[in-house]
Amino acid sequence: MDAGVLLLRVVIGLFFAAHGAQKLFGWFDGHGLEGTGGFFEKLGYRPGKVFAVVAGSSELFGGLLLVLGLFTPLAAAAIIGVMLNAAVSVHAKNGPWITNGGWEYTAILAASAAAIAFIGPGSASLDNAFNSYSDGVAAGVTAIVVGLAAGLATTAYRRVALQAPRTAGGRDVQATA
């Protein structure tokens, strides 16, 4: 089981770290903070650049922590929160199936991160080296609760921002996202 958990941690963690680097630095054909911030602004995450930093940091550091097997529940929570927001703000309107741009893949990634928190990071992890991981059930539940709380708080903030009038050129403009 340890080899399987290590494989999941490394693959999922590296891809999340790379997605974070796309958002933050424009690496790997990403749009960087300017482009990602503009996209987030259109989705209702205002200010867009701030939310680009939050999402990019959650992905980058959550992914790196997952690869290292360090603070595994926190890493899983970061991934769960980001995937909840991606599912709600981008994919929900398309239904569940990824073939239609739906939320299927975001759900799989969030569930995979939660499963790693429940299973534990394995023996090839810094959590194991520091003897800081003892209860998979508590860690899994913590990861889900913290990830959902952060994701739902961000989603609620976005919904309020979408309903608030915006000003452009001295006149009120309603958001359209």
N, CA, C and O of each residue as an XYZ file, in Angstrom:
708
protein
N       0.827     -1.198      0.000
C       0.000      0.000      0.000
C       0.864      1.252      0.000
O       0.472      2.259     -0.590
N       2.029      1.223      0.643
C       2.882      2.402      0.694
C       3.282      2.894     -0.691
O       3.303      4.099     -0.938
N       3.599      1.976     -1.592
C       4.011      2.386     -2.947
C       2.856      3.068     -3.665
O       3.065      4.040     -4.391
N       1.646      2.572     -3.469
C       0.470      3.177     -4.102
C       0.197      4.577     -3.582
O      -0.115      5.482     -4.356
N       0.314      4.759     -2.278
C       0.096      6.076     -1.685
C       1.184      7.040     -2.143
O       0.895      8.196     -2.451
N       2.426      6.580     -2.192
C       3.517      7.425     -2.667
C       3.271      7.854     -4.111
O       3.462      9.019     -4.457
N       2.852      6.920     -4.943
C       2.559      7.238     -6.346
C       1.464      8.301     -6.448
O       1.611      9.272     -7.190
N       0.377      8.123     -5.713
C      -0.709      9.109     -5.726
C      -0.236     10.464     -5.225
O      -0.532     11.491     -5.836
N       0.493     10.475     -4.121
C       0.982     11.745     -3.563
C       1.853     12.492     -4.559
O       1.691     13.696     -4.758
N       2.772     11.775     -5.181
C       3.723     12.432     -6.085
C       3.026     12.915     -7.358
O       3.235     14.056     -7.772
N       2.215     12.084     -7.976
C       1.566     12.482     -9.233
C       0.572     13.618     -8.996
O       0.625     14.641     -9.677
N      -0.320     13.443     -8.046
C      -1.319     14.482     -7.777
C      -0.630     15.750     -7.269
O      -0.959     16.854     -7.703
N       0.312     15.593     -6.363
C       1.001     16.745     -5.799
C       1.788     17.538     -6.826
O       1.736     18.767     -6.823
N       2.522     16.855     -7.713
C       3.295     17.574     -8.726
C       2.397     18.316     -9.711
O       2.704     19.440    -10.109
N       1.293     17.694    -10.103
C       0.390     18.388    -11.020
C      -0.249     19.604    -10.345
O      -0.412     20.647    -10.979
N      -0.610     19.482     -9.077
C      -1.165     20.648     -8.380
C      -0.124     21.744     -8.225
O      -0.423     22.922     -8.424
N       1.094     21.363     -7.872
C       2.160     22.357     -7.746
C       2.376     23.073     -9.078
O       2.570     24.288     -9.106
N       2.341     22.329    -10.173
C       2.518     22.936    -11.498
C       1.363     23.876    -11.832
O       1.585     24.943    -12.405
N       0.145     23.498    -11.486
C      -1.003     24.393    -11.715
C      -0.846     25.680    -10.906
O      -1.156     26.767    -11.391
N      -0.367     25.549     -9.680
C      -0.123     26.740     -8.872
C       0.946     27.631     -9.493
O       0.813     28.855     -9.493
N       2.007     27.019    -10.023
C       3.074     27.788    -10.678
C       2.559     28.467    -11.946
O       3.021     29.553    -12.297
N       1.614     27.840    -12.630
C       0.994     28.489    -13.792
C       0.304     29.778    -13.367
O       0.470     30.822    -13.999
N      -0.465     29.695    -12.301
C      -1.221     30.855    -11.828
C      -0.310     31.945    -11.270
O      -0.494     33.126    -11.563
N       0.664     31.547    -10.476
C       1.500     32.518     -9.773
C       2.598     33.119    -10.645
O       2.860     34.320    -10.580
N       3.243     32.278    -11.465
C       4.453     32.710    -12.161
C       4.356     32.651    -13.681
O       5.263     33.107    -14.378
N       3.264     32.095    -14.200
C       3.142     31.947    -15.647
C       3.967     30.797    -16.207
O       4.134     30.694    -17.422
N       4.480     29.939    -15.349
C       5.270     28.794    -15.802
C       4.366     27.764    -16.470
O       3.148     27.799    -16.293
N       4.944     26.867    -17.222
C       4.231     25.744    -17.864
C       3.054     26.247    -18.703
O       1.954     25.697    -18.632
N       3.289     27.280    -19.486
C       2.273     27.874    -20.356
C       1.100     28.469    -19.584
O      -0.008     28.561    -20.112
N       1.335     28.868    -18.349
C       0.281     29.488    -17.548
C       0.122     30.961    -17.873
O       0.874     31.520    -18.671
N      -0.857     31.577    -17.251
C      -1.184     32.974    -17.514
C      -0.626     33.922    -16.460
O      -0.775     35.137    -16.596
N       0.006     33.409    -15.424
C       0.548     34.263    -14.377
C      -0.545     34.976    -13.610
O      -1.734     34.736    -13.824
N      -0.130     35.854    -12.714
C      -1.097     36.552    -11.865
C      -2.012     37.484    -12.646
O      -3.198     37.591    -12.334
N      -1.480     38.155    -13.649
C      -2.315     39.092    -14.418
C      -3.435     38.356    -15.146
O      -4.608     38.705    -15.007
N      -3.072     37.342    -15.919
C      -4.070     36.609    -16.696
C      -5.035     35.832    -15.815
O      -6.245     35.840    -16.039
N      -4.483     35.160    -14.809
C      -5.340     34.391    -13.905
C      -6.237     35.323    -13.097
O      -7.411     35.030    -12.871
N      -5.669     36.454    -12.664
C      -6.472     37.432    -11.927
C      -7.619     37.970    -12.752
O      -8.727     38.137    -12.242
N      -7.365     38.247    -14.036
C      -8.436     38.704    -14.924
C      -9.519     37.661    -15.094
O     -10.706     37.988    -15.095
N      -9.117     36.398    -15.238
C     -10.082     35.301    -15.363
C     -10.895     35.178    -14.080
O     -12.117     35.040    -14.130
N     -10.225     35.228    -12.929
C     -10.934     35.117    -11.659
C     -11.902     36.279    -11.473
O     -13.002     36.100    -10.951
N     -11.493     37.460    -11.898
C     -12.363     38.636    -11.809
C     -13.657     38.389    -12.580
O     -14.740     38.712    -12.092
N     -13.553     37.822    -13.771
C     -14.740     37.519    -14.588
C     -15.628     36.479    -13.926
O     -16.845     36.486    -14.113
N     -15.020     35.580    -13.149
C     -15.789     34.560    -12.440
C     -16.467     35.111    -11.184
O     -17.325     34.451    -10.597
N     -16.081     36.324    -10.772
C     -16.674     36.924     -9.582
C     -15.779     36.898     -8.367
O     -16.198     37.322     -7.291
N     -14.558     36.412     -8.503
C     -13.599     36.437     -7.397
C     -12.892     37.787     -7.443
O     -11.986     38.003     -8.247
N     -13.323     38.690     -6.568
C     -12.803     40.047     -6.598
C     -12.187     40.425     -5.261
O     -12.799     40.205     -4.216
N     -10.999     40.983     -5.279
C     -10.181     41.300     -6.448
C      -9.528     40.036     -7.032
O      -9.003     39.189     -6.308
N      -9.581     39.947     -8.328
C      -9.136     38.751     -9.026
C      -7.701     38.360     -8.756
O      -7.393     37.177     -8.609
N      -6.831     39.332     -8.689
C      -5.412     39.039     -8.476
C      -5.182     38.430     -7.087
O      -4.361     37.526     -6.929
N      -5.906     38.926     -6.094
C      -5.780     38.382     -4.736
C      -6.223     36.923     -4.725
O      -5.555     36.071     -4.139
N      -7.344     36.638     -5.371
C      -7.827     35.266     -5.396
C      -6.940     34.370     -6.260
O      -6.865     33.164     -6.023
N      -6.272     34.944     -7.253
C      -5.302     34.175     -8.034
C      -4.127     33.766     -7.150
O      -3.618     32.651     -7.260
N      -3.702     34.670     -6.277
C      -2.624     34.345     -5.336
C      -3.087     33.259     -4.362
O      -2.342     32.321     -4.077
N      -4.312     33.385     -3.853
C      -4.829     32.390     -2.914
C      -4.929     31.013     -3.582
O      -4.455     30.018     -3.034
N      -5.543     30.964     -4.757
C      -5.695     29.683     -5.454
C      -4.342     29.115     -5.865
O      -4.072     27.932     -5.659
N      -3.487     29.967     -6.451
C      -2.176     29.502     -6.876
C      -1.326     29.016     -5.719
O      -0.641     28.000     -5.837
N      -1.361     29.725     -4.606
C      -0.604     29.306     -3.421
C      -1.151     28.012     -2.836
O      -0.391     27.140     -2.415
N      -2.483     27.894     -2.812
C      -3.096     26.660     -2.312
C      -2.668     25.472     -3.160
O      -2.358     24.405     -2.629
N      -2.651     25.653     -4.470
C      -2.243     24.564     -5.360
C      -0.744     24.288     -5.246
O      -0.333     23.135     -5.113
N       0.070     25.340     -5.298
C       1.519     25.152     -5.249
C       1.954     24.508     -3.937
O       2.615     23.470     -3.937
N       1.580     25.128     -2.820
C       2.038     24.618     -1.535
C       1.302     23.347     -1.116
O       1.905     22.450     -0.526
N       0.005     23.263     -1.416
C      -0.713     22.016     -1.150
C      -0.103     20.860     -1.920
O       0.072     19.768     -1.379
N       0.223     21.100     -3.185
C       0.844     20.058     -4.008
C       2.213     19.659     -3.498
O       2.519     18.471     -3.405
N       3.044     20.644     -3.163
C       4.389     20.339     -2.658
C       4.329     19.601     -1.325
O       5.080     18.651     -1.106
N       3.444     20.032     -0.440
C       3.287     19.331      0.838
C       2.815     17.898      0.619
O       3.247     16.984      1.321
N       1.935     17.704     -0.347
C       1.463     16.351     -0.643
C       2.614     15.482     -1.154
O       2.759     14.336     -0.729
N       3.431     16.019     -2.060
C       4.587     15.273     -2.572
C       5.500     14.856     -1.427
O       5.958     13.715     -1.372
N       5.761     15.779     -0.522
C       6.664     15.502      0.599
C       6.020     14.637      1.682
O       6.717     14.063      2.519
N       4.703     14.547      1.664
C       4.019     13.850      2.740
C       4.195     14.592      4.050
O       4.434     13.988      5.096
N       4.074     15.908      3.981
C       4.252     16.764      5.144
C       2.962     17.544      5.389
O       2.409     18.143      4.467
N       2.492     17.534      6.614
C       1.209     18.173      6.951
C       0.133     17.687      5.968
O      -0.604     18.483      5.386
N       0.066     16.394      5.806
C      -0.795     15.785      4.786
C      -2.251     16.237      4.875
O      -2.841     16.525      3.834
N      -2.867     16.314      6.064
C      -4.255     16.791      6.109
C      -4.406     18.228      5.594
O      -5.396     18.546      4.935
N      -3.439     19.092      5.888
C      -3.481     20.468      5.405
C      -3.336     20.501      3.881
O      -4.043     21.246      3.203
N      -2.425     19.698      3.354
C      -2.247     19.615      1.901
C      -3.545     19.162      1.233
O      -3.967     19.736      0.229
N      -4.167     18.141      1.791
C      -5.430     17.638      1.243
C      -6.524     18.695      1.342
O      -7.308     18.862      0.408
N      -6.584     19.404      2.455
C      -7.596     20.456      2.629
C      -7.429     21.553      1.590
O      -8.420     22.042      1.048
N      -6.197     21.948      1.304
C      -5.950     22.990      0.296
C      -6.474     22.543     -1.066
O      -7.098     23.325     -1.784
N      -6.222     21.299     -1.414
C      -6.677     20.769     -2.701
C      -8.201     20.668     -2.734
O      -8.823     21.018     -3.737
N      -8.795     20.200     -1.662
C     -10.255     20.087     -1.594
C     -10.905     21.460     -1.762
O     -11.864     21.599     -2.521
N     -10.397     22.467     -1.067
C     -10.966     23.814     -1.153
C     -10.885     24.395     -2.552
O     -11.858     24.963     -3.048
N      -9.736     24.256     -3.190
C      -9.563     24.785     -4.550
C     -10.474     24.035     -5.526
O     -11.092     24.651     -6.394
N     -10.556     22.726     -5.387
C     -11.391     21.945     -6.313
C     -12.871     22.236     -6.127
O     -13.632     22.218     -7.094
N     -13.285     22.503     -4.901
C     -14.676     22.894     -4.683
C     -14.987     24.183     -5.435
O     -16.024     24.286     -6.092
N     -14.102     25.155     -5.342
C     -14.324     26.415     -6.043
C     -14.296     26.243     -7.551
O     -15.109     26.842     -8.256
N     -13.375     25.433     -8.058
C     -13.335     25.184     -9.501
C     -14.625     24.508     -9.957
O     -15.182     24.860    -10.997
N     -15.094     23.543     -9.180
C     -16.323     22.835     -9.542
C     -17.508     23.779     -9.581
O     -18.301     23.742    -10.522
N     -17.638     24.627     -8.569
C     -18.789     25.526     -8.466
C     -18.732     26.654     -9.497
O     -19.726     26.940    -10.164
N     -17.573     27.290     -9.624
C     -17.506     28.507    -10.437
C     -17.302     28.254    -11.920
O     -17.690     29.086    -12.740
N     -16.708     27.136    -12.284
C     -16.402     26.891    -13.690
C     -17.186     25.712    -14.260
O     -17.707     25.805    -15.371
N     -17.280     24.618    -13.528
C     -17.753     23.365    -14.097
C     -19.200     22.991    -13.802
O     -19.794     22.234    -14.570
N     -19.787     23.490    -12.724
C     -21.121     23.040    -12.301
C     -22.183     23.224    -13.376
O     -23.054     22.371    -13.548
N     -22.110     24.331    -14.096
C     -23.131     24.621    -15.111
C     -23.121     23.609    -16.255
O     -24.077     23.533    -17.026
N     -22.039     22.831    -16.367
C     -21.899     21.863    -17.462
C     -22.298     20.446    -17.084
O     -22.139     19.526    -17.886
N     -22.817     20.255    -15.869
C     -23.175     18.917    -15.436
C     -21.960     18.162    -14.928
O     -20.882     18.739    -14.791
N     -22.125     16.877    -14.647
C     -21.027     16.152    -14.014
C     -19.892     15.723    -14.951
O     -18.749     15.644    -14.501
N     -20.147     15.453    -16.190
C     -19.172     14.756    -17.021
C     -18.105     15.674    -17.595
O     -18.410     16.727    -18.155
N     -16.854     15.264    -17.451
C     -15.720     16.042    -17.936
C     -15.783     16.219    -19.447
O     -15.291     17.217    -19.973
N     -16.376     15.274    -20.144
C     -16.491     15.383    -21.600
C     -17.321     16.595    -22.009
O     -17.218     17.068    -23.141
N     -18.144     17.098    -21.087
C     -18.928     18.307    -21.334
C     -18.400     19.498    -20.549
O     -19.083     20.515    -20.430
N     -17.184     19.380    -20.011
C     -16.623     20.451    -19.189
C     -17.156     20.452    -17.768
O     -17.103     21.473    -17.082
N     -17.672     19.304    -17.319
C     -18.301     19.211    -16.003
C     -17.323     19.040    -14.852
O     -16.108     19.138    -15.027
N     -17.876     18.784    -13.671
C     -17.146     18.777    -12.418
C     -16.600     17.418    -12.010
O     -16.031     17.289    -10.926
N     -16.756     16.419    -12.837
C     -16.305     15.063    -12.527
C     -14.832     15.020    -12.090
O     -14.512     14.434    -11.056
N     -13.948     15.629    -12.864
C     -12.516     15.563    -12.593
C     -12.151     16.288    -11.305
O     -11.312     15.805    -10.544
N     -12.766     17.435    -11.048
C     -12.473     18.154     -9.807
C     -12.911     17.328     -8.598
O     -12.239     17.328     -7.566
N     -14.026     16.632     -8.726
C     -14.501     15.774     -7.636
C     -13.535     14.611     -7.401
O     -13.260     14.249     -6.257
N     -13.027     14.032     -8.478
C     -12.084     12.921     -8.357
C     -10.802     13.389     -7.671
O     -10.277     12.693     -6.802
N     -10.300     14.554     -8.050
C      -9.077     15.061     -7.428
C      -9.294     15.376     -5.944
O      -8.440     15.064     -5.114
N     -10.416     15.983     -5.612
C     -10.711     16.288     -4.209
C     -10.857     14.996     -3.404
O     -10.340     14.893     -2.292
N     -11.556     14.018     -3.964
C     -11.725     12.739     -3.271
C     -10.393     12.013     -3.123
O     -10.152     11.367     -2.103
N      -9.536     12.110     -4.116
C      -8.210     11.483     -4.031
C      -7.387     12.107     -2.911
O      -6.730     11.400     -2.148
N      -7.425     13.430     -2.815
C      -6.699     14.114     -1.742
C      -7.253     13.703     -0.376
O      -6.489     13.447      0.555
N      -8.568     13.641     -0.258
C      -9.178     13.221      1.004
C      -8.802     11.780      1.336
O      -8.516     11.461      2.490
N      -8.803     10.915      0.330
C      -8.434      9.509      0.560
C      -7.001      9.393      1.068
O      -6.720      8.583      1.951
N      -6.101     10.192      0.522
C      -4.709     10.168      0.993
C      -4.660     10.587      2.459
O      -3.912     10.000      3.242
N      -5.442     11.589      2.839
C      -5.478     12.008      4.240
C      -5.999     10.876      5.130
O      -5.479     10.669      6.226
N      -7.016     10.144      4.674
C      -7.543      9.020      5.448
C      -6.540      7.876      5.538
O      -6.338      7.313      6.614
N      -5.912      7.530      4.421
C      -4.972      6.408      4.374
C      -3.690      6.737      5.125
O      -3.096      5.874      5.772
N      -3.275      7.985      5.031
C      -2.007      8.419      5.595
C      -0.972      8.544      4.494
O      -1.129      7.956      3.425
N       0.076      9.299      4.743
C       1.060      9.578      3.705
C       2.010      8.421      3.402
O       2.749      8.474      2.419
N       1.998      7.390      4.223
C       2.883      6.245      4.005
C       4.228      6.428      4.684
O       4.517      7.470      5.273
N       5.043      5.384      4.586
C       6.331      5.412      5.293
C       7.339      6.342      4.629
O       8.211      6.882      5.310
N       7.242      6.539      3.325
C       8.157      7.436      2.613
C       7.595      8.855      2.630
O       7.249      9.414      1.590
N       7.512      9.421      3.824
C       6.938     10.757      3.976
C       7.608     11.464      5.144
O       8.137     10.826      6.054
N       7.579     12.774      5.104
C       8.121     13.540      6.222
C       7.223     13.437      7.449
O       7.714     13.476      8.578
N       5.908     13.305      7.243
C       5.025     13.085      8.392
C       5.445     11.833      9.151
O       5.452     11.826     10.382
N       5.795     10.777      8.426
C       6.244      9.543      9.058
C       7.605      9.743      9.725
O       7.822      9.284     10.846
N       8.515     10.424      9.038
C       9.851     10.654      9.594
C       9.789     11.438     10.901
O      10.568     11.182     11.820
N       8.863     12.391     10.983
C       8.714     13.198     12.195
C       7.722     12.586     13.186
O       7.454     13.153     14.244
N       7.183     11.418     12.824
C       6.200     10.732     13.668
C       5.043     11.655     14.039
O       4.594     11.687     15.185
N       4.565     12.414     13.030
C       3.527     13.415     13.292
C       2.173     13.040     12.706
O       1.277     13.880     12.632
N       2.016     11.795     12.291
C       0.760     11.369     11.676
C       0.302     10.115     12.394
O       0.938      9.067     12.278
N      -0.807     10.209     13.143
C      -1.183      9.058     13.954
C      -2.558      8.480     13.656
O      -2.745      7.270     13.784
N      -3.513      9.292     13.270
C      -4.883      8.794     13.113
C      -5.440      9.190     11.755
O      -5.734     10.362     11.516
N      -5.586      8.219     10.870
C      -6.079      8.485      9.529
C      -7.507      8.990      9.490
O      -7.834      9.849      8.671
N      -8.366      8.473     10.362
C      -9.762      8.909     10.352
C      -9.854     10.383     10.764
O     -10.531     11.173     10.105
N      -9.187     10.740     11.826
C      -9.207     12.144     12.270
C      -8.588     13.050     11.212
O      -9.100     14.138     10.951
N      -7.489     12.608     10.603
C      -6.827     13.408      9.574
C      -7.718     13.574      8.352
O      -7.807     14.667      7.793
N      -8.376     12.505      7.936
C      -9.262     12.575      6.775
C     -10.453     13.477      7.020
O     -10.806     14.299      6.174
N     -11.067     13.321      8.173
C     -12.220     14.167      8.511
C     -11.787     15.625      8.623
O     -12.488     16.520      8.152
N     -10.637     15.865      9.243
C     -10.117     17.231      9.355
C      -9.874     17.841      7.980
O     -10.253     18.984      7.728
N      -9.245     17.079      7.096
C      -8.974     17.572      5.740
C     -10.265     17.942      5.028
O     -10.343     18.991      4.388
N     -11.272     17.096      5.133
C     -12.539     17.371      4.463
C     -13.225     18.592      5.080
O     -13.689     19.472      4.355
N     -13.292     18.648      6.392
C     -13.978     19.762      7.060
C     -13.278     21.088      6.763
O     -13.935     22.069      6.416
N     -11.954     21.125      6.896
C     -11.215     22.369      6.645
C     -11.301     22.745      5.171
O     -11.513     23.914      4.847
N     -11.138     21.772      4.272
C     -11.226     22.049      2.837
C     -12.593     22.556      2.431
O     -12.702     23.524      1.678
N     -13.641     21.907      2.929
C     -15.001     22.354      2.606
C     -15.293     23.729      3.212
O     -15.919     24.571      2.569
N     -14.842     23.954      4.443
C     -15.082     25.263      5.081
C     -14.405     26.375      4.282
O     -15.023     27.405      4.009
N     -13.151     26.176      3.909
C     -12.441     27.195      3.133
C     -13.082     27.371      1.761
O     -13.268     28.495      1.294
N     -13.416     26.258      1.123
C     -14.036     26.325     -0.204
C     -15.406     26.980     -0.171
O     -15.732     27.789     -1.040
N     -16.207     26.637      0.822
C     -17.545     27.221      0.917
C     -17.486     28.699      1.287
O     -18.290     29.491      0.795
N     -16.541     29.083      2.151
C     -16.396     30.501      2.505
C     -16.008     31.312      1.266
O     -16.538     32.400      1.041
N     -15.099     30.786      0.477
C     -14.681     31.487     -0.735
C     -15.815     31.554     -1.745
O     -16.014     32.580     -2.395
N     -16.548     30.474     -1.874
C     -17.695     30.443     -2.786
C     -18.766     31.436     -2.341
O     -19.362     32.124     -3.170
N     -19.010     31.509     -1.038
C     -20.001     32.465     -0.523
C     -19.549     33.898     -0.791
O     -20.362     34.736     -1.183
N     -18.279     34.189     -0.587
C     -17.745     35.517     -0.875
C     -17.939     35.847     -2.347
O     -18.323     36.965     -2.690
N     -17.676     34.884     -3.212
C     -17.851     35.086     -4.656
C     -19.306     35.396     -4.987
O     -19.581     36.289     -5.789
N     -20.232     34.675     -4.385
C     -21.656     34.910     -4.664
C     -22.079     36.321     -4.264
O     -22.845     36.969     -4.977
N     -21.586     36.786     -3.139
C     -21.896     38.153     -2.702
C     -21.295     39.154     -3.690
O     -21.950     40.124     -4.070
N     -20.054     38.917     -4.100
C     -19.396     39.826     -5.043
C     -20.126     39.867     -6.380
O     -20.191     40.918     -7.016
N     -20.674     38.738     -6.811
C     -21.408     38.703     -8.080
C     -22.687     39.520     -8.020
O     -23.137     40.043     -9.040
N     -23.276     39.634     -6.839
C     -24.528     40.374     -6.694
C     -24.311     41.854     -6.451
O     -25.236     42.650     -6.614
N     -23.100     42.236     -6.063
C     -22.818     43.645     -5.770
C     -22.578     44.412     -7.066
O     -21.930     43.899     -7.978
N     -23.089     45.626     -7.154
C     -22.810     46.427     -8.351
C     -21.340     46.823     -8.389
O     -20.711     47.030     -7.351
N     -20.813     46.923     -9.578
C     -19.428     47.362     -9.767
C     -19.455     48.710    -10.449
O     -20.385     49.025    -11.191
N     -18.452     49.490    -10.201
C     -18.378     50.796    -10.860
C     -17.317     50.760    -11.947
O     -16.239     50.191    -11.776
N     -17.650     51.381    -13.061
C     -16.712     51.502    -14.176
C     -16.971     52.848    -14.813
O     -18.090     53.128    -15.241
N     -15.970     53.667    -14.880
C     -16.136     54.971    -15.507
C     -17.156     55.837    -14.819
O     -17.806     56.656    -15.469
N     -17.321     55.676    -13.479
C     -18.240     56.518    -12.730
C     -19.680     56.050    -12.749
O     -20.540     56.727    -12.186
N     -19.979     54.930    -13.368
C     -21.376     54.452    -13.366
C     -21.407     53.009    -12.858
O     -20.412     52.290    -12.958
N     -22.540     52.595    -12.318
C     -22.685     51.230    -11.820
C     -22.796     50.262    -12.977
O     -23.480     50.521    -13.967
N     -22.109     49.139    -12.834
C     -22.138     48.087    -13.844
C     -22.391     46.783    -13.108
O     -21.670     46.465    -12.163
N     -23.376     46.037    -13.509
C     -23.661     44.751    -12.892
C     -22.694     43.697    -13.419
O     -22.377     43.673    -14.608
N     -22.229     42.828    -12.527
C     -21.312     41.744    -12.926
C     -22.059     40.723    -13.765
O     -23.241     40.459    -13.546
N     -21.360     40.165    -14.714
C     -21.971     39.137    -15.567
C     -21.053     37.937    -15.643
O     -20.241     37.821    -16.560
N     -21.185     37.046    -14.679
C     -20.378     35.814    -14.715
C     -21.204     34.656    -14.240
O     -20.715     33.528    -14.192
